[in-house]
């Protein structure tokens, strides 16, 4: 059972609890991006099992009136086994999504997976005519070219600042530089994309900048934030914008919860106060 202090960041251990979380968010006008926790499987059986779990979740969603979609880590569905395994499993999930008219996001992991992830996204998004999205990380120096590459590809781009500790030869390391290029990439996307922009940031400066660009170019966009982080802001923003909450669930919650605690001082403070009962 997930303890209450972790429940802030994880939408339960089962699909049923995850769907109940979606309903609670929808009641507050917040849409949800569901992620079954798991990554870096070198066992093909584990990868196949999670791919089937995603397909089942899509079928469950189709039987509801809930506003949610899924997001998948490539290493979770076979990329650490082989690129062929990843594509085969992704194809199975995408076929189920097509059957039920559901949206599929592909998460981005460290730089060693970027080419395989983007190549798969481009192929499947073109074949579907949309209905898919992929994450790009502003801290990677290659991202400017990638954003230009996908300007005419159907689907969505989720722009994040980047959470992986990448080598300085391929990634910007200073917070100031990453913020600078994130803003530059937003400008390019709002000027050159017809839509399909997901501003995945908790930074009020970036959200305000996205709104300014939206007003200037009339380009639609959505905001994405993590479950458990600035949830008061999520609810407030949902009165004016399309807000999606990234909500993980599943039995592998402990390592995810630990990462959330280490990322931000306020998260660790929240956990400590909960433990002390204050």
C-alpha positions as CSV (number, residue, x, y, z in Angstrom):
1,X,0.0,0.0,0.0
2,X,1.3,3.5,-0.9
3,X,1.7,5.6,2.3
4,X,-0.2,8.9,2.4
5,X,3.0,11.0,1.9
6,X,3.7,9.2,-1.4
7,X,0.1,9.3,-2.5
8,X,0.5,13.0,-3.2
9,X,2.8,12.1,-6.1
10,X,1.5,8.7,-7.3
11,X,-2.1,7.9,-8.4
12,X,-2.3,4.5,-6.7
13,X,-1.0,1.1,-7.6
14,X,-3.7,-0.2,-9.9
15,X,-5.5,1.0,-13.0
16,X,-8.7,1.4,-11.0
17,X,-7.1,3.8,-8.6
18,X,-5.4,5.7,-11.5
19,X,-8.8,6.1,-13.2
20,X,-10.3,7.3,-10.0
21,X,-7.6,10.0,-9.8
22,X,-8.4,11.0,-13.3
23,X,-12.0,11.5,-12.4
24,X,-11.1,13.7,-9.4
25,X,-8.8,15.8,-11.7
26,X,-11.5,16.1,-14.4
27,X,-13.9,17.4,-11.8
28,X,-11.4,20.3,-11.4
29,X,-11.2,20.8,-15.2
30,X,-7.7,19.2,-15.3
31,X,-6.9,16.5,-17.8
32,X,-4.5,13.7,-17.0
33,X,-1.5,12.0,-18.7
34,X,-1.2,8.5,-17.1
35,X,2.2,6.8,-16.8
36,X,2.6,3.2,-15.6
37,X,5.8,3.3,-13.6
38,X,8.6,1.2,-14.9
39,X,11.8,1.7,-17.0
40,X,15.0,0.2,-18.3
41,X,13.8,-3.4,-18.6
42,X,16.4,-5.8,-20.1
43,X,13.9,-8.6,-19.7
44,X,11.7,-8.8,-22.9
45,X,8.9,-10.4,-20.9
46,X,8.7,-7.4,-18.5
47,X,8.7,-5.1,-21.5
48,X,5.9,-7.1,-23.3
49,X,3.9,-7.2,-20.1
50,X,3.9,-3.4,-19.6
51,X,3.0,-2.9,-23.3
52,X,0.0,-5.1,-22.8
53,X,-0.8,-3.2,-19.6
54,X,-0.9,0.1,-21.5
55,X,-3.1,-1.4,-24.2
56,X,-5.5,-2.6,-21.5
57,X,-5.5,0.8,-19.9
58,X,-6.4,2.4,-23.2
59,X,-9.3,-0.1,-23.5
60,X,-10.4,0.8,-19.9
61,X,-10.3,4.5,-20.7
62,X,-12.4,4.0,-23.8
63,X,-15.2,2.5,-21.6
64,X,-15.4,5.7,-19.5
65,X,-16.1,9.4,-20.1
66,X,-12.8,10.4,-18.6
67,X,-10.4,12.9,-20.2
68,X,-7.0,11.2,-20.1
69,X,-4.3,9.7,-22.3
70,X,-1.1,7.7,-21.7
71,X,2.6,8.3,-21.9
72,X,5.2,5.6,-22.3
73,X,8.9,5.3,-21.6
74,X,10.7,3.6,-24.5
75,X,13.0,1.6,-22.2
76,X,9.9,0.3,-20.4
77,X,8.5,-1.4,-23.5
78,X,11.7,-2.9,-24.9
79,X,14.3,-0.3,-26.1
80,X,16.9,-1.7,-23.7
81,X,16.2,-5.1,-25.2
82,X,16.3,-4.0,-28.9
83,X,15.0,-1.2,-31.0
84,X,12.9,-3.8,-32.9
85,X,11.3,-4.9,-29.6
86,X,10.5,-1.3,-28.7
87,X,8.9,-0.7,-32.1
88,X,6.9,-3.9,-32.0
89,X,5.5,-3.2,-28.6
90,X,4.8,0.5,-29.5
91,X,2.9,-0.7,-32.5
92,X,0.7,-2.8,-30.4
93,X,-0.1,0.0,-28.1
94,X,-0.7,2.4,-31.0
95,X,-3.0,0.0,-32.7
96,X,-5.1,-0.2,-29.6
97,X,-5.1,3.6,-29.3
98,X,-6.3,3.8,-33.0
99,X,-9.1,1.3,-32.2
100,X,-10.3,3.5,-29.3
101,X,-9.4,7.0,-30.7
102,X,-6.9,7.5,-27.8
103,X,-3.8,9.7,-27.6
104,X,-0.3,8.3,-26.9
105,X,2.7,10.2,-25.7
106,X,6.2,8.9,-25.8
107,X,8.5,10.1,-23.0
108,X,12.1,11.0,-23.5
109,X,14.9,9.4,-21.5
110,X,18.6,10.0,-21.6
111,X,20.5,11.1,-24.7
112,X,21.4,7.5,-25.7
113,X,17.7,6.9,-26.5
114,X,16.9,10.1,-28.3
115,X,17.4,9.0,-31.9
116,X,15.5,5.8,-31.6
117,X,12.6,7.5,-29.8
118,X,12.3,10.4,-32.3
119,X,12.6,8.1,-35.3
120,X,9.8,5.9,-33.9
121,X,7.6,8.9,-33.1
122,X,8.0,10.3,-36.6
123,X,7.2,7.0,-38.3
124,X,4.1,6.3,-36.2
125,X,2.8,9.9,-36.1
126,X,3.0,10.2,-39.8
127,X,1.2,6.8,-40.3
128,X,-1.6,7.8,-37.9
129,X,-1.8,11.4,-39.1
130,X,-1.4,12.6,-35.5
131,X,-2.8,11.2,-32.3
132,X,0.7,11.0,-30.8
133,X,3.2,13.2,-29.0
134,X,6.8,13.1,-28.0
135,X,9.0,14.9,-25.4
136,X,11.9,17.2,-26.3
137,X,14.4,18.4,-23.7
138,X,15.6,22.0,-23.9
139,X,18.9,21.3,-22.2
140,X,20.1,19.1,-25.1
141,X,22.0,21.1,-27.7
142,X,20.5,19.1,-30.5
143,X,16.9,20.1,-29.6
144,X,16.9,23.2,-31.8
145,X,17.3,21.0,-34.9
146,X,14.7,18.5,-33.5
147,X,12.1,21.2,-33.0
148,X,12.6,22.3,-36.6
149,X,12.4,18.7,-37.8
150,X,9.0,18.2,-36.3
151,X,7.3,21.4,-37.3
152,X,5.4,19.7,-40.1
153,X,5.0,16.3,-38.5
154,X,1.4,15.6,-37.2
155,X,1.2,15.2,-33.5
156,X,2.3,17.1,-30.4
157,X,5.6,18.2,-28.9
158,X,6.0,18.3,-25.1
159,X,8.8,20.8,-24.3
160,X,10.6,20.2,-20.9
161,X,13.8,21.7,-19.5
162,X,15.4,18.3,-19.1
163,X,16.0,16.2,-16.0
164,X,18.9,14.0,-16.9
165,X,22.5,14.7,-16.0
166,X,23.9,14.8,-19.6
167,X,27.5,15.4,-20.6
168,X,28.4,19.1,-21.1
169,X,29.5,18.3,-24.7
170,X,25.9,17.7,-25.7
171,X,23.9,19.6,-23.1
172,X,23.6,23.0,-21.5
173,X,24.4,22.9,-17.8
174,X,23.5,26.3,-16.4
175,X,20.0,27.1,-15.3
176,X,20.2,30.5,-17.0
177,X,21.2,29.0,-20.4
178,X,18.5,26.3,-20.2
179,X,15.9,29.0,-19.4
180,X,17.1,31.1,-22.3
181,X,16.9,28.3,-24.9
182,X,13.6,27.1,-23.5
183,X,12.2,30.6,-24.3
184,X,13.7,30.6,-27.7
185,X,12.2,27.2,-28.5
186,X,8.8,28.4,-27.4
187,X,9.1,31.3,-29.7
188,X,9.9,29.1,-32.7
189,X,7.1,26.7,-31.9
190,X,4.4,29.3,-31.5
191,X,5.6,31.0,-34.8
192,X,5.9,27.8,-36.8
193,X,3.6,25.1,-35.4
194,X,-0.1,25.1,-36.1
195,X,-0.7,23.7,-32.7
196,X,0.4,20.6,-30.8
197,X,2.5,22.5,-28.3
198,X,2.7,21.2,-24.7
199,X,4.5,23.6,-22.3
200,X,5.7,21.1,-19.7
201,X,7.0,23.4,-17.0
202,X,6.2,24.5,-13.4
203,X,8.0,27.8,-14.1
204,X,5.6,30.7,-14.0
205,X,7.9,32.7,-16.2
206,X,7.7,30.1,-19.0
207,X,4.0,29.8,-18.6
208,X,3.5,33.5,-18.8
209,X,5.8,33.6,-21.9
210,X,3.7,30.9,-23.6
211,X,0.6,32.9,-23.0
212,X,2.2,36.0,-24.5
213,X,3.1,34.0,-27.6
214,X,-0.3,32.5,-27.8
215,X,-1.9,35.9,-27.8
216,X,0.5,37.1,-30.4
217,X,0.2,34.2,-32.8
218,X,-3.1,32.6,-31.8
219,X,-1.4,29.2,-31.6
220,X,-3.2,26.8,-29.3
221,X,-1.2,25.1,-26.5
222,X,-1.6,23.2,-23.3
223,X,0.2,23.2,-20.0
224,X,1.6,20.0,-18.4
225,X,2.6,19.7,-14.8
226,X,3.5,16.8,-12.5
227,X,1.1,15.4,-10.0
228,X,1.9,16.7,-6.5
229,X,3.8,19.8,-7.7
230,X,2.1,23.2,-7.7
231,X,-1.3,21.6,-7.7
232,X,-2.9,24.9,-6.5
233,X,-1.5,26.5,-9.6
234,X,-2.8,23.7,-11.8
235,X,-6.3,24.3,-10.6
236,X,-6.0,28.0,-11.0
237,X,-4.5,27.8,-14.5
238,X,-7.2,25.3,-15.5
239,X,-9.8,28.2,-15.3
240,X,-8.0,29.8,-18.3
241,X,-5.9,27.2,-20.0
242,X,-5.9,23.6,-21.0
243,X,-4.0,21.9,-18.2
244,X,-2.8,18.3,-18.2
245,X,-1.4,16.6,-15.1
246,X,1.3,13.9,-15.5
247,X,0.2,11.2,-13.1
248,X,2.2,8.1,-12.5
249,X,0.8,4.9,-11.0
250,X,1.8,1.3,-10.3
251,X,3.7,-0.9,-8.0
252,X,7.1,0.6,-8.7
253,X,6.2,3.8,-6.9
254,X,9.0,3.9,-4.3
255,X,11.9,5.0,-6.5
256,X,9.7,7.6,-8.3
257,X,8.6,9.1,-4.9
258,X,12.3,9.2,-3.8
259,X,13.2,11.2,-6.9
260,X,10.4,13.7,-6.3
261,X,11.7,14.2,-2.8
262,X,15.2,14.8,-3.9
263,X,14.3,17.2,-6.7
264,X,12.8,20.1,-4.7
265,X,13.3,21.3,-1.2
266,X,9.6,22.0,-0.8
267,X,8.8,18.4,-1.6
268,X,11.2,17.1,1.0
269,X,9.7,19.6,3.5
270,X,6.2,18.4,2.7
271,X,7.2,14.8,3.4
272,X,9.0,15.7,6.6
273,X,5.9,17.6,7.9
274,X,3.7,14.6,7.1
275,X,6.0,12.2,8.9
276,X,6.0,14.5,12.0
277,X,2.3,15.0,11.8
278,X,2.4,18.7,11.4
